[in-house]
Amino acid sequence: MSCAACARQVAEEVNQDPTSFLVKGIFTAFIAACIGSAIRAGFEGVIGLAGSAGGLIGMFLRWFVLIFIARGVVTGAKAGSEGRGGVLLQIPSVLFFYFAVTLAFVPVILIRNPNLPRGFATLRVLVTLCLGLPFTSILKNPVNITGLLAILICVGIVWTGTASAQNPIEGPFDVAPPGVEPNFFKRQAPQPPS
């Protein structure tokens, strides 16, 4: 609840220079996605070394890693934009999240396959393959649909987490002096029949 002057002041603060807040939000979401991608690459490297022992447990741990990355991107975007949100922040945040979780496999593949030729052409092919990996992995093993579902759920987390906040301003309200009741609370005296 606020008076008219306070409501105007808060509204001006919310609407001031949205471009700078948007750029800061996108930048911090990008940094959070890069950190998340490094975490995912390290996790996949460790799970890959465990071989089949990391099977079911690894699948559940992947869900937690994906949720952690999604929450990190949301936190970064909201911190950079100082709590603001909107479609112009949601779209890059979702893309950063998806790139973070899929492109994390590029260094893992390069490390596990030292005989791959190094160069831009190889990197371009790996990036293309990794971007489609959540979808193409289902062809190899239908159980891999759980990974795609996890990514889609986390995309939803990022999308809703970076949505624009509702206006926190309520008011101004017309408040009567203390002890004065509005007319509709007063008991009306019966009117004599005419």
C-alpha positions as CSV (number, residue, x, y, z in Angstrom):
1,M,0.0,0.0,0.0
2,S,1.3,3.4,-0.9
3,C,0.4,7.0,-1.2
4,A,0.2,8.7,-4.6
5,A,3.7,10.2,-4.4
6,C,5.3,6.9,-3.4
7,A,3.4,5.1,-6.1
8,R,4.6,7.5,-8.7
9,Q,8.2,7.2,-7.4
10,V,8.2,3.4,-7.5
11,A,6.6,3.4,-11.0
12,E,9.3,5.8,-12.3
13,E,12.0,3.6,-10.8
14,V,10.5,0.5,-12.4
15,N,10.3,2.1,-15.8
16,Q,13.6,4.0,-15.9
17,D,16.0,3.1,-18.7
18,P,14.9,-0.5,-19.3
19,T,17.6,-1.1,-21.9
20,S,20.5,-0.9,-19.5
21,F,18.7,-3.4,-17.1
22,L,18.0,-5.7,-20.1
23,V,21.6,-5.7,-21.2
24,K,22.8,-6.4,-17.7
25,G,20.3,-9.2,-17.3
26,I,21.3,-10.8,-20.6
27,F,25.0,-10.5,-19.7
28,T,24.6,-12.1,-16.2
29,A,22.4,-14.8,-17.7
30,F,25.2,-15.5,-20.2
31,I,27.8,-15.7,-17.5
32,A,25.6,-18.0,-15.4
33,A,25.1,-20.3,-18.5
34,C,28.8,-20.4,-19.1
35,I,29.4,-21.5,-15.5
36,G,26.6,-24.0,-15.8
37,S,28.1,-25.4,-19.0
38,A,31.4,-25.9,-17.3
39,I,29.7,-27.7,-14.4
40,R,27.8,-29.9,-16.9
41,A,30.9,-30.7,-18.9
42,G,32.8,-31.7,-15.7
43,F,29.8,-33.8,-14.5
44,E,29.5,-35.6,-17.8
45,G,33.3,-36.2,-17.8
46,V,33.1,-37.8,-14.4
47,I,30.0,-39.9,-15.1
48,G,31.5,-41.0,-18.4
49,L,34.6,-42.3,-16.5
50,A,32.2,-44.3,-14.2
51,G,30.9,-46.1,-17.3
52,S,27.8,-48.2,-16.8
53,A,28.0,-47.8,-13.0
54,G,26.7,-44.3,-13.4
55,G,23.6,-45.5,-15.2
56,L,20.4,-44.9,-13.2
57,I,22.1,-42.8,-10.5
58,G,23.7,-40.7,-13.2
59,M,20.3,-40.1,-14.9
60,F,18.9,-38.7,-11.7
61,L,22.0,-36.6,-11.0
62,R,21.7,-35.2,-14.5
63,W,18.2,-33.9,-13.6
64,F,19.6,-32.1,-10.6
65,V,22.5,-30.6,-12.6
66,L,20.0,-29.4,-15.3
67,I,17.7,-27.8,-12.6
68,F,20.8,-26.2,-11.0
69,I,21.8,-24.7,-14.3
70,A,18.3,-23.5,-15.0
71,R,18.0,-21.8,-11.6
72,G,21.5,-20.3,-12.1
73,V,20.5,-18.7,-15.4
74,V,17.2,-17.4,-13.8
75,T,19.1,-16.0,-10.8
76,G,21.7,-14.4,-13.0
77,A,19.1,-12.8,-15.3
78,K,17.0,-11.5,-12.5
79,A,20.1,-10.2,-10.6
80,G,21.4,-8.4,-13.6
81,S,18.1,-6.9,-14.5
82,E,17.4,-6.0,-10.8
83,G,14.2,-8.2,-10.7
84,R,12.8,-7.1,-14.0
85,G,11.8,-9.6,-16.7
86,G,9.9,-9.9,-19.9
87,V,10.1,-11.6,-23.2
88,L,13.3,-9.7,-24.2
89,L,15.0,-11.4,-21.2
90,Q,13.2,-14.7,-21.4
91,I,14.3,-15.6,-25.0
92,P,18.0,-15.1,-24.5
93,S,17.9,-16.8,-21.1
94,V,16.2,-19.9,-22.6
95,L,18.7,-20.0,-25.5
96,F,21.6,-19.6,-23.1
97,F,20.3,-22.5,-21.0
98,Y,19.9,-24.8,-24.0
99,F,23.3,-23.9,-25.4
100,A,24.8,-24.5,-21.9
101,V,23.4,-28.0,-21.5
102,T,24.0,-29.2,-25.0
103,L,27.3,-27.6,-25.9
104,A,28.8,-28.9,-22.7
105,F,29.4,-32.2,-24.6
106,V,31.8,-30.6,-27.1
107,P,34.8,-30.6,-24.8
108,V,33.8,-34.0,-23.4
109,I,33.8,-35.5,-26.9
110,L,37.1,-33.9,-27.8
111,I,38.8,-35.2,-24.6
112,R,37.4,-38.7,-25.0
113,N,38.4,-38.9,-28.7
114,P,42.0,-37.6,-29.0
115,N,42.3,-38.9,-32.6
116,L,39.6,-36.5,-33.9
117,P,41.2,-33.9,-36.2
118,R,41.5,-30.5,-34.5
119,G,40.2,-27.5,-36.4
120,F,37.3,-25.3,-37.1
121,A,35.5,-27.8,-39.3
122,T,35.5,-30.5,-36.6
123,L,34.3,-27.9,-34.0
124,R,31.5,-26.8,-36.3
125,V,30.4,-30.4,-36.8
126,L,30.5,-31.1,-33.1
127,V,28.5,-28.0,-32.2
128,T,25.9,-28.9,-34.7
129,L,25.7,-32.5,-33.5
130,C,25.6,-31.5,-29.8
131,L,22.8,-28.9,-30.4
132,G,20.6,-31.7,-31.8
133,L,21.8,-34.4,-29.3
134,P,18.7,-34.3,-27.0
135,F,16.5,-35.2,-29.9
136,T,18.8,-37.6,-31.8
137,S,19.8,-39.6,-28.7
138,I,16.2,-40.9,-28.5
139,L,16.8,-42.7,-31.8
140,K,19.7,-44.6,-30.1
141,N,17.8,-45.4,-26.9
142,P,14.1,-44.5,-26.3
143,V,14.9,-44.2,-22.6
144,N,16.8,-41.1,-23.5
145,I,13.5,-39.3,-23.8
146,T,13.9,-38.6,-20.0
147,G,16.8,-36.3,-20.8
148,L,14.7,-34.4,-23.4
149,L,11.8,-34.1,-20.8
150,A,14.3,-32.8,-18.2
151,I,15.5,-30.2,-20.6
152,L,12.0,-29.1,-21.6
153,I,11.0,-28.9,-17.9
154,C,14.1,-26.7,-17.2
155,V,13.3,-24.5,-20.2
156,G,9.9,-24.0,-18.6
157,I,11.7,-23.1,-15.3
158,V,13.9,-20.5,-17.1
159,W,10.9,-19.1,-19.0
160,T,8.7,-18.6,-16.0
161,G,11.6,-17.5,-13.8
162,T,12.5,-14.6,-16.1
163,A,9.0,-13.5,-16.8
164,S,8.1,-9.9,-16.0
165,A,7.3,-9.3,-12.4
166,Q,3.8,-8.1,-11.4
167,N,3.5,-4.5,-10.4
168,P,4.3,-4.3,-6.7
169,I,2.4,-1.0,-6.3
170,E,-1.0,-1.1,-4.7
171,G,-2.8,2.2,-4.2
172,P,-3.1,5.0,-3.7
173,F,-6.1,4.3,-1.4
174,D,-8.5,6.9,-0.2
175,V,-8.2,6.5,3.6
176,A,-10.7,8.3,5.9
177,P,-9.5,9.9,9.1
178,P,-9.3,7.5,12.1
179,G,-12.7,6.8,13.7
180,V,-14.8,7.8,10.7
181,E,-16.8,5.1,9.1
182,P,-17.8,5.1,5.5
183,N,-21.5,5.6,4.9
184,F,-22.1,2.0,3.8
185,F,-21.0,0.7,7.2
186,K,-23.3,3.0,9.1
187,R,-26.7,1.8,10.1
188,Q,-29.4,3.7,8.2
189,A,-32.2,5.1,10.2
190,P,-35.6,3.7,9.1
191,Q,-37.4,6.1,6.8
192,P,-41.0,6.9,7.7
193,P,-43.5,5.7,5.1
194,S,-44.6,8.5,2.9
